[in-house]
């Protein structure tokens, strides 16, 4: 499926083709408030971080879920570096 993401490396929104599956996505079921990270997905040599709410997901190059040890807090810290 196509998804619009924010690419901070280019400073713009982009539409990319993404397939969210069990093998490439970690879901965090315990989200309750907007701004909490609900999924991280490995895609095209990078990582897409999705928050609960109406913000665009962020696509960060050269990072994987394994680099973050599939951890929601580490994903949030990484995301904050690009905001």
Buried (B, 14 or more C-beta within 10 A) or exposed (E): EEBEBBBBEEEEEEEBEBEBEEEBBBEBEEBEEEEBBBBBBBBEEBBBBBBBEEEBBBBBEEBBBEEBEEBBEBBBEBBEEEE
